[in-house]
Amino acid sequence: MKCYSSDSIPVLSKLAMEYTLFDNWRSSVPGPTWPNRFFVHATTSHGYCDDDFRIYSMEPIYKRLTDKGISWKIYHNDLIAQSWAIEYVASHLGNSKRLDNLFADLENNSLPQYSFIEPNYHTFAISGEQNDMHPDSDVGAGDNLVNSIFQALTKSPYWSTSALIITFDEHGGIYDHVSPQVPLPQPDDYEEIKYKYKFDISGLRVPTIVVSPFVKSGFVDHNLYDHTSILKTIEERFALDALTKRDANARSFSDVFSEVPTSIVL
């Protein structure tokens, strides 16, 4: 029931004050990491709300982007990307690169139109320090990761036309005094596989910041969003059809932009 001081997470704190902060952004599922991440990729977790490993066959946003000729990449800091559990992503591993490639692409003017960044979930000798801010890892490492991406982006030619979205898949067990009981549309592929849950309410609030030269400085948006708002915004930006009823009815955050960004980095 406590929070970190601005001295503990100076980069996130500064970005929250200088760009646009969302204080009613909710995780898509009142549950753990994996289903909420799948809602970011595909606006559904295919009826599952656990972290068990399995192959997921639902259509992700990446297929829609590919079909429309929109470039995309997943940059993963860990040895293995969690998004590879989605069948389509695993079948297009050429679009997945280690995080170092993000900085190279920014320097070489080869950043795709949509980029998704996965942090390091574990501490191994090869992959380095865990920096996903998951309890009980050091949040400072995650703050440093955000800083390295922000610094590289702002020094690149893409900064003047881009938007960086910083969010968290779920609340990590942190207390929230605001109820998660917010009705949301069920995904089209909902079926009660294992749980007595109909995917019809939101999860708890998670911090979200949009960093871009196109957003208001020091602005706090109080409107209701969930992770599918990211895909709704992408669909509006690139003229894509919705994946499920959830993103079709989600609120995009396009209104926070004074101009439409060319590149989106998440």
N, C-alpha and C positions, 0 to 999 in steps of 0.2 A: 504493500500500500504506500510505498515511497517511490520517488522518482530520482533520476540522476540529475545532478546539478549541471549547469552549463559548462562548468570547468571539466566535468567528466566526459562530456561529449561536445567539445567546442565546435566541431565542424557542423554537425547536425543542428546544433543550437543557432549558429550563425546563419545557416541556410534557411532555417525556419523563420528567422526574423527578417531576412532580406528578400525572401521570395514568397510563394503562396503556400500556406499551411492549411490542411483540411482537418477539422476537429470532429467531424461526424462521418468519417470514412470507416466502414466496417468490413471485417473479414466476411467472406461469402458463406462460410459454414461455421456454426458454433462448435468447432472441433479443431483437430490438430493440423500439422503442417501440410501433409500431402494433399488432402482434398482441397484446401484453400489454394495451393499452388496450381492444381489442375483447373480451378476456376479462372485463374489468371491466364492460363494457356488456352482453355477450351470452353469456359463458362459452364462446366459440368465436371463432376468427378465420377461420372458413370454409375451413380448409385452407391458409391463407397464413401465412408467417412472415417477411415482408419489410415495408419501409416504402413500397413503391410505391403510388401513388394508384390506387384503383379504387373502384367502388361495391359495397358489401357488402349482401347481401340477407337475412342471417340475422335471426331475431327477437330484438330486444333486450329487456331487462327493462322498458323504457318501455312497450312494447305491453301487457305483462302488467299493469303499473300502471294504464294507461289503461282496459283492459277491466274492471278491478276498481273503477274510480272513485277511484283513488289519485292525488293531484296530484303533479306532478313538473316540474322545470325544469332546464335546463342553462345555467349562467352562464359565459360565455366572456370571458376577459380580452383575447384576441387578436381581430383583425377577423373571423377565420373560425374556427369550432370544428372540431376534428379529428373529433369525433363525427358531423359532418354527412356523413361518408363512408358512414355506415349509412343505407340507403334509408329506413327508417321514421323515423329522427330528422330527416332532410332533408325529409320530407313533413309534419313537424309543427314547422315553424320558429317557430310561435307560442309554443312551449315553450322556445325558446332566447333568452336575453337577455344583453346585455352585463353585465359584472360590477357596474357601478354599481347595476344594478337589484337585486342581492342586498342591498346595504345599505339601499336604499329599501324592499324587501320586509320586511326585519327591523324597520325603523322603523314601517312601516305595518301590521304584523301580517298580512302576506299571504304569508309563506314557505310553499312547498309542503311536502308530507310527505316528499318525497325531493328533494334538491338535489345536482347534480353540478357541480363547479367546475373549469373548465379555465384554466390560467395563460396568460401571454403567452409564446409560443414564439419570437418574433422581436422585434427592436428597430426599430420604424418610428416616424416622426414622429407618426403618428396614434395608434397603439396604445400607445406609450410603451416603457418599459424592459422587456427580457426578464426574466421572473421565474420561469421553470420549473425553475431550478437545474440545467439541462442543461449539462454541460461544453461550452465553457469560459466560461459566463456567470457573473456575480457571484451567489454563493449568498445574499449579504446581501439582494438584491432579493427573492428567494423567501422568505427569513425574514421580511421586512417584509410580504409578501403574507399569509403565515400569521398574522402578528400583527394585521393589519387585520381579517381575518375573525374571528379569535378575540375581539378586543376588541368588534367589532360584535355578535357572537353573545352574549357574556356580558352585554352591556348591554341586550339585548332581552328581551321576555317569553318567548322560546323557550328560553332557556338552561336553565331548570329542567326541561325535558322533552325535551332534544335530545341528540344524539351527533354529534360532529365527527370524521371519520376522515381522517387525514393519511397518505398513502402515496405511493409512487413506482412508475411503471409498470415500470421495469427498473433494473438496477444501474449503468447508465452506463459500463460497462467497468471499474468499481472492483473490485479484487481481493477475493476471499472465500476463506478457508481451508476453508470447509465445502462439500462436494461438492453440485452441483445434481441428482445422480442419485437423485431421490426419485420413485418410481412414482406416477402420477396417472391416473385414468380418462380415456380418450379422449372427446372430445365426440361427440355422436350424429352430427353431420354430417361427421365426419372422412373425407376422401378424399385420397389422395396426389396433389396437384395438381402440385407442382413440386419437392418436396424429399424426401429420404430420411429423413424425420422423421415419427413417428407421433403426435406430441402426447401422449406417454404418460409424460413426466418433467417435473419442475419446472424452473424457472430458478433463478438465484441468489437469495440472501436480499436483501430490501429493507427499509429502516426503515419501521415503521408504528406510529402512535400513535393511540389512541382517547381523545378528550377529551370528558368528560361528567361531570356530577355523580353519575352512576350507577356509575362505575368506581372501582376501588381506587386510592388515591394511591400513587405510587412502586412500582407493581406491574409485574413483568416476566413476561409469559406465554411459556412455552417450547414450547407446543404447535405442531404443524405447521398452517400456514394457507397459502393462496395467494389470488390476487385474486378467485377465485370464491367465497371465504368471505364477501365483501361481499354478493354476490347471495344466497347461502344465508341470511344474516342478514336481508336484506330480505324474502325469501320467507317466512321464519318470522314476521317481524314483521307482514306484511300478508296472510298466508295465501295465498300464491301457489304455483302449481306450478313445478317446476324446469324450466329451459330445456333442459339437456342432462345427460348422465350426470356431467359434471364437477361442476356445482353440486349435483346430487342427492346426490353422495357427498362433498362438501366439508364441512369442519368449520366451523360457524358460530361466531361469537364472542359469541353471546348469553349465554353463561355468565359473561362478565366484567361484565355489568350486574346491579346489585342490583334495578333495576326496568326495565321495557321502555320505551325512549324513544319519544316520539310522532313526533319529526322526526329524520331522518337527513341529515346534510350531509357530502358527500365532496369 
